[in-house]
Amino acid sequence: MKIIFKLLYVFFGLANFLGQSQNLVKNPSFEAYHQCPKEYGSLSLDAIDWKLPSLGTTDYFHTCSQELPVENNFIGSQIPFDGDAYAGMYMYAPNDYREYITASLDTTLAPGKLYKVSFLVNLADKVEFAVNRFDVLLSKAAFEISTSKYIDLAYLPADFTSNYKQITSNTFYTNAEDWTQISTTFIAKGNERFLTIGNFKSNESTTVEVVKKTSKKSAYYFIDMVSVEAMPFFNLNELYVFDDVLFDFDETTIEIKYTRQLNDLVAYLEAKPSIKVNLYGHTDALGSDDYNDDLSHKRAETIANFLIKAGVPKNRIEWKGFGLKKPIVDNNKEALRFKNRRVEFLISERNSDYAKTVYED
Protein backbone atom coordinates (compact mmCIF):
# COMPACT_ATOMS: atom_id res chain seq x y z
CA MET A 1 0.00 0.00 0.00
CA LYS A 2 1.37 3.39 -0.94
CA ILE A 3 0.94 5.91 1.89
CA ILE A 4 2.24 9.15 0.43
CA PHE A 5 1.00 12.62 1.22
CA LYS A 6 1.81 15.24 -1.36
CA LEU A 7 1.43 18.75 0.06
CA LEU A 8 -0.25 20.71 -2.69
CA TYR A 9 1.91 23.80 -2.90
CA VAL A 10 -0.32 25.01 -5.71
CA PHE A 11 -2.66 26.27 -2.97
CA PHE A 12 -0.28 29.15 -2.55
CA GLY A 13 0.78 29.26 -6.19
CA LEU A 14 -0.34 30.70 -9.44
CA ALA A 15 -2.25 27.69 -10.73
CA ASN A 16 -5.04 28.18 -8.23
CA PHE A 17 -5.02 31.90 -8.95
CA LEU A 18 -6.17 31.12 -12.45
CA GLY A 19 -9.11 29.09 -11.18
CA GLN A 20 -12.51 28.44 -12.63
CA SER A 21 -14.52 31.13 -10.82
CA GLN A 22 -15.49 34.33 -12.59
CA ASN A 23 -13.22 37.28 -11.94
CA LEU A 24 -15.39 40.29 -11.08
CA VAL A 25 -12.62 42.87 -11.62
CA LYS A 26 -12.95 44.81 -14.85
CA ASN A 27 -9.76 44.91 -16.90
CA PRO A 28 -7.91 42.82 -14.26
CA SER A 29 -4.50 42.79 -15.96
CA PHE A 30 -4.61 46.38 -17.25
CA GLU A 31 -4.73 45.26 -20.87
CA ALA A 32 -7.52 47.56 -22.04
CA TYR A 33 -6.32 51.14 -22.42
CA HIS A 34 -7.26 54.47 -23.94
CA GLN A 35 -3.71 55.28 -25.04
CA CYS A 36 -0.12 54.20 -24.48
CA PRO A 37 1.29 55.75 -21.29
CA LYS A 38 3.48 58.75 -22.04
CA GLU A 39 4.05 60.18 -18.56
CA TYR A 40 4.30 59.10 -14.94
CA GLY A 41 1.16 58.73 -12.84
CA SER A 42 -1.17 58.20 -15.78
CA LEU A 43 -2.90 54.97 -14.73
CA SER A 44 -6.39 56.47 -14.31
CA LEU A 45 -6.10 58.35 -17.60
CA ASP A 46 -4.71 55.56 -19.73
CA ALA A 47 -5.99 52.25 -18.30
CA ILE A 48 -9.71 51.56 -18.67
CA ASP A 49 -11.79 50.98 -15.49
CA TRP A 50 -8.99 51.94 -13.07
CA LYS A 51 -9.07 54.96 -10.76
CA LEU A 52 -6.70 56.72 -8.35
CA PRO A 53 -8.31 57.45 -4.96
CA SER A 54 -5.70 60.02 -3.88
CA LEU A 55 -3.15 62.47 -5.27
CA GLY A 56 -0.57 59.71 -5.41
CA THR A 57 0.66 59.20 -8.98
CA THR A 58 0.31 55.46 -9.61
CA ASP A 59 2.11 54.46 -12.81
CA TYR A 60 0.97 52.49 -15.85
CA PHE A 61 3.51 50.38 -17.76
CA HIS A 62 2.91 48.91 -21.20
CA THR A 63 4.96 47.26 -23.94
CA CYS A 64 3.66 49.90 -26.36
CA SER A 65 5.27 52.75 -24.39
CA GLN A 66 8.72 54.22 -24.77
CA GLU A 67 8.35 56.41 -21.69
CA LEU A 68 7.02 53.67 -19.36
CA PRO A 69 8.00 50.33 -20.87
CA VAL A 70 7.68 47.09 -18.91
CA GLU A 71 11.40 46.42 -19.31
CA ASN A 72 14.17 48.80 -18.30
CA ASN A 73 11.87 51.51 -17.00
CA PHE A 74 12.73 54.22 -14.46
CA ILE A 75 12.51 51.87 -11.46
CA GLY A 76 13.07 48.33 -12.70
CA SER A 77 12.32 45.71 -15.29
CA GLN A 78 9.66 43.00 -15.32
CA ILE A 79 7.74 41.01 -17.93
CA PRO A 80 3.96 41.18 -17.32
CA PHE A 81 2.49 38.01 -15.90
CA ASP A 82 -0.40 38.27 -18.32
CA GLY A 83 -0.52 40.25 -21.55
CA ASP A 84 1.38 43.50 -22.11
CA ALA A 85 0.79 45.74 -19.09
CA TYR A 86 0.84 46.19 -15.33
CA ALA A 87 0.57 48.96 -12.74
CA GLY A 88 3.25 50.20 -10.34
CA MET A 89 2.98 52.03 -7.02
CA TYR A 90 4.78 53.04 -3.84
CA MET A 91 3.79 51.06 -0.76
CA TYR A 92 6.31 52.96 1.39
CA ALA A 93 8.14 56.22 0.72
CA PRO A 94 9.60 59.21 2.59
CA ASN A 95 7.19 61.63 4.28
CA ASP A 96 4.37 59.04 4.27
CA TYR A 97 3.93 59.33 0.50
CA ARG A 98 1.60 56.61 -0.86
CA GLU A 99 0.03 55.42 -4.09
CA TYR A 100 -3.11 53.33 -4.55
CA ILE A 101 -5.21 51.68 -7.24
CA THR A 102 -8.99 51.30 -7.34
CA ALA A 103 -10.67 48.67 -9.51
CA SER A 104 -14.27 48.61 -10.69
CA LEU A 105 -16.23 45.38 -10.20
CA ASP A 106 -18.74 43.97 -12.66
CA THR A 107 -21.47 43.64 -10.03
CA THR A 108 -22.22 44.63 -6.45
CA LEU A 109 -21.19 41.82 -4.12
CA ALA A 110 -23.87 39.64 -2.52
CA PRO A 111 -24.39 40.01 1.24
CA GLY A 112 -23.08 37.12 3.35
CA LYS A 113 -21.23 35.51 0.44
CA LEU A 114 -17.57 34.53 0.67
CA TYR A 115 -15.15 36.17 -1.80
CA LYS A 116 -11.44 35.91 -2.48
CA VAL A 117 -9.20 38.85 -3.43
CA SER A 118 -5.98 37.97 -5.27
CA PHE A 119 -3.27 39.89 -7.06
CA LEU A 120 0.34 39.45 -8.14
CA VAL A 121 3.21 41.68 -7.02
CA ASN A 122 6.85 42.09 -7.96
CA LEU A 123 9.36 44.28 -6.11
CA ALA A 124 11.00 46.90 -8.33
CA ASP A 125 14.75 46.50 -8.82
CA LYS A 126 15.87 49.99 -7.88
CA VAL A 127 14.35 50.48 -4.42
CA GLU A 128 15.89 49.98 -0.99
CA PHE A 129 12.99 48.50 0.97
CA ALA A 130 10.43 45.70 0.90
CA VAL A 131 7.19 45.52 2.90
CA ASN A 132 5.39 42.55 4.42
CA ARG A 133 1.84 43.88 4.04
CA PHE A 134 -0.74 44.92 1.50
CA ASP A 135 -4.15 46.33 2.40
CA VAL A 136 -7.43 45.89 0.52
CA LEU A 137 -10.56 47.99 0.92
CA LEU A 138 -13.93 47.03 -0.56
CA SER A 139 -16.32 49.99 -0.81
CA LYS A 140 -19.72 50.75 -2.31
CA ALA A 141 -18.40 53.75 -4.25
CA ALA A 142 -15.12 55.07 -5.56
CA PHE A 143 -13.68 57.90 -3.50
CA GLU A 144 -11.10 60.66 -3.89
CA ILE A 145 -8.96 62.01 -1.06
CA SER A 146 -6.95 65.20 -1.64
CA THR A 147 -3.70 63.93 -0.19
CA SER A 148 -0.51 62.37 -1.50
CA LYS A 149 0.20 60.82 1.90
CA TYR A 150 -1.28 57.61 3.30
CA ILE A 151 -5.07 57.45 3.42
CA ASP A 152 -6.21 57.33 7.03
CA LEU A 153 -9.39 55.25 7.04
CA ALA A 154 -10.57 57.07 10.15
CA TYR A 155 -11.32 60.07 7.93
CA LEU A 156 -13.45 58.13 5.45
CA PRO A 157 -17.23 57.86 5.97
CA ALA A 158 -18.25 54.50 7.40
CA ASP A 159 -20.05 53.63 4.17
CA PHE A 160 -16.75 53.64 2.30
CA THR A 161 -14.96 51.27 4.65
CA SER A 162 -17.47 48.44 4.56
CA ASN A 163 -14.75 45.79 4.18
CA TYR A 164 -11.12 46.43 5.05
CA LYS A 165 -8.46 43.74 5.42
CA GLN A 166 -4.78 43.97 6.16
CA ILE A 167 -2.83 41.15 4.51
CA THR A 168 0.40 40.55 6.40
CA SER A 169 3.11 37.97 5.89
CA ASN A 170 5.74 36.48 8.18
CA THR A 171 8.28 37.27 5.48
CA PHE A 172 8.82 40.34 3.32
CA TYR A 173 7.83 40.52 -0.34
CA THR A 174 11.38 40.74 -1.67
CA ASN A 175 11.07 38.83 -4.94
CA ALA A 176 12.23 41.08 -7.77
CA GLU A 177 12.54 38.22 -10.27
CA ASP A 178 9.18 36.43 -10.22
CA TRP A 179 5.60 37.39 -9.53
CA THR A 180 4.27 36.62 -6.04
CA GLN A 181 0.61 35.97 -5.34
CA ILE A 182 -1.11 37.77 -2.46
CA SER A 183 -4.65 36.80 -1.44
CA THR A 184 -7.24 36.98 1.29
CA THR A 185 -10.89 36.06 1.78
CA PHE A 186 -13.75 38.11 3.19
CA ILE A 187 -17.51 37.92 3.68
CA ALA A 188 -19.35 40.62 1.73
CA LYS A 189 -21.76 43.00 3.41
CA GLY A 190 -23.63 43.46 0.15
CA ASN A 191 -22.82 46.98 -1.02
CA GLU A 192 -19.26 46.58 -2.30
CA ARG A 193 -18.59 47.64 -5.90
CA PHE A 194 -14.98 48.89 -5.83
CA LEU A 195 -11.66 47.42 -4.66
CA THR A 196 -8.77 49.62 -3.52
CA ILE A 197 -5.26 48.22 -2.94
CA GLY A 198 -2.42 49.96 -1.13
CA ASN A 199 -0.96 50.72 2.30
CA PHE A 200 -3.35 52.58 4.60
CA LYS A 201 -0.81 52.96 7.42
CA SER A 202 1.86 55.57 8.13
CA ASN A 203 5.58 54.93 7.82
CA GLU A 204 5.75 54.63 11.59
CA SER A 205 3.20 51.80 11.48
CA THR A 206 4.76 50.05 8.46
CA THR A 207 7.51 47.48 8.90
CA VAL A 208 10.14 47.42 6.14
CA GLU A 209 13.24 45.40 5.35
CA VAL A 210 16.33 46.64 3.56
CA VAL A 211 16.96 44.65 0.37
CA LYS A 212 19.77 46.80 -1.04
CA LYS A 213 21.31 50.22 -0.54
CA THR A 214 20.04 52.62 -3.21
CA SER A 215 19.08 56.26 -3.53
CA LYS A 216 15.36 55.38 -3.66
CA LYS A 217 14.47 55.04 0.03
CA SER A 218 11.15 53.44 -0.76
CA ALA A 219 9.25 50.21 -1.48
CA TYR A 220 7.74 50.16 -4.98
CA TYR A 221 5.85 47.21 -6.46
CA PHE A 222 4.56 46.22 -9.87
CA ILE A 223 1.03 44.76 -9.74
CA ASP A 224 -0.75 42.47 -12.19
CA MET A 225 -3.77 40.13 -12.45
CA VAL A 226 -6.10 41.58 -9.82
CA SER A 227 -9.02 39.31 -9.00
CA VAL A 228 -12.19 39.25 -6.91
CA GLU A 229 -14.04 35.97 -7.21
CA ALA A 230 -16.92 34.31 -5.38
CA MET A 231 -16.02 31.26 -3.32
CA PRO A 232 -18.27 28.22 -2.82
CA PHE A 233 -20.70 28.31 0.07
CA PHE A 234 -21.04 25.28 2.35
CA ASN A 235 -24.17 24.70 4.41
CA LEU A 236 -23.75 23.74 8.03
CA ASN A 237 -24.41 20.09 8.90
CA GLU A 238 -24.60 19.01 5.26
CA LEU A 239 -22.52 16.15 3.91
CA TYR A 240 -20.27 16.85 0.89
CA VAL A 241 -18.09 14.50 -1.16
CA PHE A 242 -14.68 15.60 -2.43
CA ASP A 243 -15.58 15.03 -6.08
CA ASP A 244 -12.07 15.86 -7.29
CA VAL A 245 -10.26 13.77 -4.64
CA LEU A 246 -10.96 10.15 -5.60
CA PHE A 247 -8.35 7.62 -4.55
CA ASP A 248 -6.84 4.90 -6.68
CA PHE A 249 -7.27 1.34 -5.45
CA ASP A 250 -5.28 0.63 -2.28
CA GLU A 251 -3.85 4.15 -2.15
CA THR A 252 -4.12 7.19 0.09
CA THR A 253 -2.34 9.52 -2.33
CA ILE A 254 -3.87 12.83 -3.44
CA GLU A 255 -2.69 13.69 -6.92
CA ILE A 256 -1.64 17.31 -7.43
CA LYS A 257 -4.27 17.97 -10.10
CA TYR A 258 -7.07 17.39 -7.59
CA THR A 259 -6.87 20.65 -5.68
CA ARG A 260 -9.77 22.99 -6.32
CA GLN A 261 -12.24 21.69 -3.73
CA LEU A 262 -9.56 21.43 -1.06
CA ASN A 263 -8.39 24.96 -1.71
CA ASP A 264 -11.96 26.28 -1.59
CA LEU A 265 -12.52 24.52 1.73
CA VAL A 266 -9.34 26.00 3.19
CA ALA A 267 -10.42 29.50 2.15
CA TYR A 268 -13.87 28.95 3.66
CA LEU A 269 -12.42 27.74 6.96
CA GLU A 270 -10.05 30.70 7.09
CA ALA A 271 -12.93 33.13 6.60
CA LYS A 272 -15.14 31.45 9.23
CA PRO A 273 -13.07 30.69 12.35
CA SER A 274 -16.20 29.71 14.33
CA ILE A 275 -16.71 26.47 12.39
CA LYS A 276 -14.97 23.09 12.33
CA VAL A 277 -14.71 20.38 9.68
CA ASN A 278 -15.32 16.65 10.04
CA LEU A 279 -13.74 14.23 7.55
CA TYR A 280 -15.04 10.74 6.80
CA GLY A 281 -12.90 8.23 4.89
CA HIS A 282 -14.33 5.30 2.90
CA THR A 283 -13.15 2.37 0.75
CA ASP A 284 -14.59 -0.09 -1.71
CA ALA A 285 -15.35 -3.69 -0.66
CA LEU A 286 -12.11 -5.28 -1.85
CA GLY A 287 -10.04 -6.54 1.08
CA SER A 288 -10.78 -7.42 4.69
CA ASP A 289 -12.86 -5.30 7.06
CA ASP A 290 -9.88 -4.52 9.32
CA TYR A 291 -7.67 -3.58 6.39
CA ASN A 292 -10.29 -1.25 4.91
CA ASP A 293 -10.99 0.35 8.28
CA ASP A 294 -7.33 1.29 8.52
CA LEU A 295 -7.16 2.41 4.88
CA SER A 296 -10.21 4.65 5.20
CA HIS A 297 -8.81 6.24 8.35
CA LYS A 298 -5.56 7.03 6.52
CA ARG A 299 -7.48 8.59 3.63
CA ALA A 300 -9.33 10.92 5.97
CA GLU A 301 -6.06 11.67 7.77
CA THR A 302 -4.41 12.57 4.46
CA ILE A 303 -7.02 15.27 3.88
CA ALA A 304 -6.64 16.43 7.49
CA ASN A 305 -2.88 16.78 7.02
CA PHE A 306 -3.43 18.85 3.90
CA LEU A 307 -5.73 21.23 5.79
CA ILE A 308 -3.29 21.51 8.70
CA LYS A 309 -0.34 22.26 6.42
CA ALA A 310 -2.48 24.84 4.62
CA GLY A 311 -2.96 26.67 7.91
CA VAL A 312 -6.17 25.29 9.43
CA PRO A 313 -5.69 24.72 13.19
CA LYS A 314 -5.66 21.02 14.10
CA ASN A 315 -8.23 21.55 16.85
CA ARG A 316 -10.80 22.49 14.21
CA ILE A 317 -10.46 19.20 12.32
CA GLU A 318 -11.80 15.75 13.20
CA TRP A 319 -11.51 12.64 11.05
CA LYS A 320 -12.65 9.04 11.09
CA GLY A 321 -12.61 6.03 8.77
CA PHE A 322 -15.63 3.82 8.05
CA GLY A 323 -13.98 1.25 5.80
CA LEU A 324 -16.40 -0.44 3.41
CA LYS A 325 -19.49 0.07 5.59
CA LYS A 326 -20.94 3.14 3.81
CA PRO A 327 -20.88 2.60 0.02
CA ILE A 328 -22.59 5.09 -2.29
CA VAL A 329 -22.55 2.76 -5.34
CA ASP A 330 -22.79 -1.00 -5.81
CA ASN A 331 -19.38 -2.53 -5.09
CA ASN A 332 -20.19 -5.41 -7.45
CA LYS A 333 -20.08 -3.01 -10.40
CA GLU A 334 -16.38 -2.73 -11.25
CA ALA A 335 -16.84 0.40 -13.38
CA LEU A 336 -18.45 2.28 -10.50
CA ARG A 337 -16.83 1.06 -7.30
CA PHE A 338 -14.06 3.69 -7.54
CA LYS A 339 -16.64 6.20 -6.26
CA ASN A 340 -16.65 4.43 -2.91
CA ARG A 341 -12.94 5.21 -2.46
CA ARG A 342 -13.66 8.70 -1.20
CA VAL A 343 -13.51 11.22 1.63
CA GLU A 344 -16.56 13.22 2.65
CA PHE A 345 -16.69 16.34 4.78
CA LEU A 346 -19.17 18.20 6.91
CA ILE A 347 -18.80 21.60 8.52
CA SER A 348 -20.52 22.55 11.74
CA GLU A 349 -20.31 25.04 14.58
CA ARG A 350 -17.36 24.33 16.83
CA ASN A 351 -19.60 23.62 19.81
CA SER A 352 -21.93 21.34 17.83
CA ASP A 353 -22.09 17.54 18.25
CA TYR A 354 -24.15 17.06 15.11
CA ALA A 355 -21.27 15.45 13.20
CA LYS A 356 -21.21 12.51 15.63
CA THR A 357 -24.72 11.50 14.54
CA VAL A 358 -24.07 11.41 10.78
CA TYR A 359 -22.84 7.82 10.64
CA GLU A 360 -24.16 5.99 13.68
CA ASP A 361 -22.95 2.40 13.72
VOGU-3710 file (C-alpha; in Angstrom, 3 decimals, decimal comma):
1> mkiifkllyv> 0,000/0,000/0,000  1,368/3,389/-0,945  0,937/5,912/1,889  2,243/9,148/0,429  0,995/12,625/1,218  1,806/15,237/-1,359  1,427/18,747/0,056  -0,254/20,710/-2,695  1,906/23,801/-2,896  -0,322/25,010/-5,706
11> ffglanflgq> -2,665/26,266/-2,974  -0,278/29,150/-2,548  0,780/29,264/-6,185  -0,337/30,698/-9,437  -2,251/27,690/-10,732  -5,038/28,179/-8,225  -5,021/31,904/-8,950  -6,173/31,122/-12,454  -9,113/29,088/-11,179  -12,514/28,442/-12,625
21> sqnlvknpsf> -14,522/31,132/-10,817  -15,488/34,329/-12,589  -13,215/37,281/-11,937  -15,388/40,294/-11,083  -12,619/42,868/-11,620  -12,950/44,812/-14,851  -9,757/44,914/-16,899  -7,906/42,820/-14,265  -4,499/42,787/-15,962  -4,612/46,380/-17,246
31> eayhqcpkey> -4,731/45,258/-20,869  -7,524/47,563/-22,040  -6,319/51,143/-22,417  -7,256/54,472/-23,943  -3,708/55,276/-25,043  -0,120/54,202/-24,477  1,289/55,755/-21,287  3,484/58,749/-22,038  4,052/60,177/-18,562  4,304/59,099/-14,939
41> gslsldaidw> 1,160/58,728/-12,839  -1,168/58,196/-15,785  -2,903/54,972/-14,733  -6,390/56,466/-14,310  -6,097/58,352/-17,600  -4,706/55,556/-19,733  -5,988/52,245/-18,298  -9,710/51,556/-18,674  -11,792/50,980/-15,494  -8,988/51,940/-13,068
51> klpslgttdy> -9,067/54,958/-10,755  -6,705/56,717/-8,348  -8,308/57,451/-4,956  -5,701/60,022/-3,882  -3,152/62,473/-5,274  -0,568/59,714/-5,412  0,657/59,197/-8,981  0,314/55,465/-9,606  2,114/54,462/-12,812  0,971/52,488/-15,847
61> fhtcsqelpv> 3,512/50,378/-17,757  2,910/48,905/-21,203  4,964/47,258/-23,937  3,664/49,904/-26,364  5,268/52,746/-24,394  8,720/54,222/-24,766  8,355/56,415/-21,687  7,015/53,674/-19,357  8,000/50,328/-20,867  7,678/47,088/-18,907
71> ennfigsqip> 11,401/46,420/-19,306  14,171/48,796/-18,301  11,871/51,510/-16,997  12,725/54,215/-14,460  12,506/51,874/-11,465  13,068/48,331/-12,702  12,322/45,707/-15,293  9,662/42,997/-15,318  7,745/41,006/-17,934  3,961/41,176/-17,320
81> fdgdayagmy> 2,486/38,012/-15,901  -0,401/38,271/-18,321  -0,518/40,247/-21,547  1,380/43,501/-22,111  0,787/45,739/-19,092  0,839/46,190/-15,332  0,567/48,959/-12,740  3,250/50,204/-10,336  2,980/52,026/-7,020  4,781/53,038/-3,840
91> myapndyrey> 3,794/51,064/-0,756  6,309/52,956/1,394  8,143/56,217/0,718  9,604/59,213/2,595  7,186/61,630/4,284  4,374/59,037/4,267  3,928/59,326/0,501  1,600/56,613/-0,856  0,034/55,416/-4,086  -3,108/53,329/-4,549
101> itasldttla> -5,208/51,682/-7,245  -8,990/51,301/-7,344  -10,674/48,667/-9,509  -14,275/48,614/-10,693  -16,229/45,376/-10,204  -18,739/43,967/-12,661  -21,469/43,642/-10,025  -22,222/44,627/-6,454  -21,188/41,824/-4,120  -23,868/39,643/-2,524
111> pgklykvsfl> -24,391/40,007/1,235  -23,082/37,118/3,349  -21,231/35,506/0,439  -17,571/34,533/0,672  -15,149/36,168/-1,802  -11,440/35,909/-2,481  -9,200/38,848/-3,431  -5,985/37,966/-5,265  -3,268/39,894/-7,063  0,343/39,454/-8,141
121> vnladkvefa> 3,215/41,677/-7,019  6,851/42,086/-7,958  9,361/44,275/-6,114  10,996/46,905/-8,328  14,746/46,497/-8,820  15,873/49,987/-7,880  14,351/50,478/-4,417  15,892/49,980/-0,992  12,995/48,502/0,974  10,433/45,698/0,901
131> vnrfdvllsk> 7,187/45,515/2,900  5,391/42,549/4,423  1,844/43,878/4,040  -0,741/44,922/1,496  -4,155/46,335/2,399  -7,429/45,891/0,520  -10,556/47,992/0,925  -13,933/47,032/-0,558  -16,325/49,992/-0,811  -19,720/50,753/-2,313
141> aafeistsky> -18,401/53,751/-4,249  -15,116/55,069/-5,564  -13,676/57,900/-3,502  -11,098/60,655/-3,892  -8,960/62,011/-1,063  -6,946/65,200/-1,635  -3,700/63,926/-0,193  -0,507/62,372/-1,498  0,200/60,818/1,903  -1,278/57,614/3,300
151> idlaylpadf> -5,068/57,453/3,419  -6,212/57,327/7,028  -9,389/55,246/7,042  -10,566/57,066/10,151  -11,325/60,065/7,934  -13,448/58,128/5,454  -17,228/57,864/5,970  -18,249/54,503/7,404  -20,055/53,628/4,169  -16,750/53,639/2,302
161> tsnykqitsn> -14,957/51,268/4,654  -17,468/48,437/4,563  -14,753/45,789/4,176  -11,116/46,431/5,050  -8,464/43,741/5,415  -4,781/43,965/6,163  -2,830/41,153/4,511  0,396/40,548/6,403  3,110/37,970/5,886  5,736/36,479/8,182
171> tfytnaedwt> 8,279/37,270/5,483  8,817/40,340/3,316  7,832/40,518/-0,339  11,382/40,744/-1,668  11,074/38,831/-4,938  12,228/41,077/-7,773  12,539/38,217/-10,273  9,179/36,434/-10,222  5,599/37,390/-9,529  4,267/36,616/-6,040
181> qisttfiakg> 0,609/35,971/-5,337  -1,115/37,767/-2,463  -4,648/36,803/-1,443  -7,241/36,977/1,293  -10,887/36,060/1,779  -13,751/38,109/3,187  -17,505/37,920/3,681  -19,349/40,617/1,733  -21,765/42,995/3,406  -23,627/43,455/0,149
191> nerfltignf> -22,819/46,982/-1,017  -19,258/46,585/-2,296  -18,589/47,639/-5,902  -14,975/48,893/-5,831  -11,663/47,424/-4,658  -8,765/49,622/-3,523  -5,264/48,217/-2,940  -2,422/49,959/-1,125  -0,963/50,719/2,299  -3,351/52,575/4,599
201> ksnesttvev> -0,813/52,963/7,420  1,860/55,571/8,129  5,582/54,934/7,818  5,753/54,631/11,586  3,204/51,795/11,481  4,756/50,053/8,462  7,514/47,483/8,899  10,137/47,418/6,142  13,242/45,397/5,351  16,334/46,638/3,557
211> vkktskksay> 16,955/44,648/0,367  19,768/46,796/-1,045  21,310/50,216/-0,542  20,037/52,621/-3,206  19,083/56,256/-3,532  15,361/55,378/-3,655  14,472/55,041/0,027  11,147/53,440/-0,759  9,247/50,214/-1,478  7,740/50,158/-4,975
221> yfidmvsvea> 5,848/47,214/-6,465  4,560/46,225/-9,874  1,026/44,761/-9,740  -0,751/42,470/-12,194  -3,772/40,133/-12,452  -6,099/41,577/-9,819  -9,022/39,305/-9,001  -12,186/39,251/-6,909  -14,040/35,966/-7,211  -16,916/34,314/-5,378
231> mpffnlnely> -16,020/31,261/-3,321  -18,268/28,221/-2,818  -20,702/28,307/0,067  -21,038/25,284/2,349  -24,171/24,700/4,407  -23,749/23,742/8,030  -24,414/20,088/8,895  -24,596/19,014/5,264  -22,519/16,148/3,907  -20,271/16,854/0,887
241> vfddvlfdfd> -18,088/14,505/-1,161  -14,678/15,601/-2,434  -15,581/15,031/-6,079  -12,068/15,856/-7,287  -10,258/13,768/-4,643  -10,961/10,151/-5,601  -8,346/7,618/-4,549  -6,838/4,901/-6,683  -7,274/1,342/-5,451  -5,282/0,631/-2,283
251> ettieikytr> -3,854/4,154/-2,150  -4,125/7,194/0,094  -2,340/9,521/-2,333  -3,871/12,828/-3,438  -2,689/13,691/-6,916  -1,636/17,307/-7,426  -4,273/17,967/-10,100  -7,071/17,392/-7,590  -6,875/20,646/-5,683  -9,773/22,986/-6,322
261> qlndlvayle> -12,238/21,689/-3,728  -9,562/21,431/-1,063  -8,392/24,961/-1,713  -11,959/26,279/-1,593  -12,525/24,518/1,727  -9,345/25,995/3,194  -10,421/29,496/2,149  -13,867/28,952/3,655  -12,420/27,736/6,961  -10,046/30,703/7,088
271> akpsikvnly> -12,933/33,126/6,601  -15,137/31,450/9,235  -13,074/30,692/12,354  -16,201/29,705/14,325  -16,707/26,470/12,392  -14,975/23,093/12,327  -14,710/20,383/9,680  -15,318/16,653/10,039  -13,743/14,234/7,547  -15,043/10,739/6,800
281> ghtdalgsdd> -12,902/8,233/4,890  -14,332/5,304/2,901  -13,147/2,371/0,747  -14,588/-0,090/-1,710  -15,354/-3,688/-0,658  -12,110/-5,278/-1,846  -10,036/-6,544/1,084  -10,776/-7,417/4,690  -12,860/-5,300/7,064  -9,882/-4,520/9,321
291> ynddlshkra> -7,673/-3,576/6,388  -10,285/-1,247/4,906  -10,993/0,347/8,283  -7,327/1,290/8,523  -7,158/2,406/4,885  -10,212/4,647/5,200  -8,812/6,244/8,346  -5,565/7,030/6,520  -7,484/8,593/3,630  -9,335/10,922/5,974
301> etianflika> -6,063/11,671/7,773  -4,411/12,566/4,456  -7,022/15,265/3,882  -6,645/16,432/7,491  -2,877/16,783/7,025  -3,426/18,848/3,902  -5,727/21,228/5,787  -3,292/21,513/8,695  -0,338/22,259/6,417  -2,484/24,837/4,615
311> gvpknriewk> -2,960/26,674/7,914  -6,173/25,294/9,426  -5,686/24,717/13,187  -5,663/21,023/14,096  -8,227/21,554/16,852  -10,795/22,495/14,205  -10,461/19,203/12,324  -11,796/15,746/13,204  -11,514/12,644/11,054  -12,655/9,045/11,094
321> gfglkkpivd> -12,608/6,029/8,772  -15,629/3,824/8,046  -13,983/1,249/5,805  -16,403/-0,445/3,405  -19,491/0,066/5,587  -20,942/3,140/3,805  -20,882/2,601/0,016  -22,590/5,091/-2,289  -22,548/2,761/-5,344  -22,788/-0,995/-5,808
331> nnkealrfkn> -19,384/-2,532/-5,086  -20,187/-5,409/-7,453  -20,076/-3,014/-10,401  -16,383/-2,727/-11,251  -16,839/0,400/-13,376  -18,448/2,279/-10,499  -16,829/1,060/-7,297  -14,058/3,690/-7,537  -16,638/6,201/-6,264  -16,646/4,430/-2,914
341> rrvefliser> -12,937/5,214/-2,462  -13,665/8,700/-1,202  -13,505/11,222/1,626  -16,557/13,221/2,653  -16,687/16,341/4,776  -19,166/18,202/6,910  -18,797/21,603/8,516  -20,519/22,553/11,743  -20,311/25,036/14,581  -17,358/24,331/16,833
351> nsdyaktvye> -19,599/23,617/19,808  -21,926/21,338/17,828  -22,090/17,538/18,250  -24,149/17,060/15,110  -21,270/15,449/13,203  -21,214/12,512/15,631  -24,717/11,503/14,540  -24,068/11,410/10,783  -22,842/7,822/10,645  -24,162/5,987/13,683
361> d> -22,951/2,405/13,720
//
